[in-house]
Amino acid sequence: QVQLVESGGGSVQAGGSLRLSCAASDQTSSINSMGWYRQAPDKREFVASITSDGTTKYGDSVKGRFTISRDNAKNTVYLQMNSLKPEDTAVYHCIWYGPPNFWGQGTQVTVSS
């Protein structure tokens, strides 16, 4: 069982920035890919992922604005979110890719216009 603890969500105006963190309890997490999804009332969307060697992928809607990174020594993945838009409003969930996959509880991000 892998525990994921997210932090860093909040409310911000459009154009602002937030940085999310996700700390994994598993000491071997450095070899697993990790990432972020977001859940809005009407849809669930892939945001970003990062492999153990730092290879990244992004959803089309966040490319150029969001940056995913990781600190393997801390078993932590980060999501730097810049130029935020109201449509970025969602609950952001961290994922630890197994199998099996494990999910964090989520952190709310609200962007006002």
N, C-alpha and C positions, 0 to 999 in steps of 0.2 A: 504494500500500500504506500503510495506517494502522496504526501500532503503538500498542497500548493497554497501559499498565502499571498494574495495580491494586495497592493496598496498604491496610493497615489491618485486615485480618482477624485473628482470634485466638479465644481461648477466654474465655468469660464466664459468670457465673451468671445464671440466669433473673432478669429484672427489670433487668439491667444494660444498658449502652449500648456501641456501637461506632460508629466513623466510617470508612467506606470512601472511598478516593480512586481516581480513574481518570484518568491523564494521557494525552492523545492526542498523537502525534507530528506530526500534520498541522496546519500553521499556519493552515489555513482551517477548522478544526473548529468555530469559533464559529458557523458557519452551519448546522451539522448538528445534528439531534437526537441525543441520547445517552441511554443508560439502563442498567438493570440487570436481569438475569435471575438466577435461582438454580437450581441443579441438586442435588437430593437423590437418594438411591439409587433411589427409585421414581418420581420425577416432576421435570419441568422447569417452572418457573413464572415468569411475568412479575412483576417487582417494581415498577419505576417507570421513567418516562421524562420527559425535559424537552426542550422545543424551544429554538431559538435565542433566542426572545423570553421564555423562562421559563415557558411553559405546561407544567404537570405533569400526569401521570397516575399512578395507583397501582393495584396489585393489591388485591383486596378484603381479602386476609389481612393486609396491612400498613398499610392506611389508618388514619391517626390515630396511628401509632407511628413510621413512617419518613418522612423528609423528603429529597427530592432537590434539589440545587442545583448551580449551575455558576459557574465563574469563567472567562469567555471569554478574558481576558487571559493566563491560564495554560493554556488548552485542557484544563481539568480539570473533571470532574464529581464530586460528592460524594454519599454516601448516609449520612445520620445515622440510626442505628437505635437507638431507645429502647424500653424495656419489652420487652426481648427474651424470647422463649419458646423452649423446647426444639425446637419445630417449625420455628423459623427456622434450625436447623442445616442447612447446605448449602454448596456452593461457589458463590460469587457471581461472576458474569461481567459485565463491562462490555461494552456494545454501542455501536458507532458506526453510525448509520443512514445508508446510502448512498442509492441502490445503487452498488456492492455494500455489504453490511454487513460490518463487521469486529468481531472478538471478542477480548477479552482472555483471558489464560490462566486467570484465576480466582483467587480468594482464599478460603481456608477460614474459615468462621464456625461455631463450635461453642458451643452454649448448653446448659449443664448445669442440671438441676433441683435 
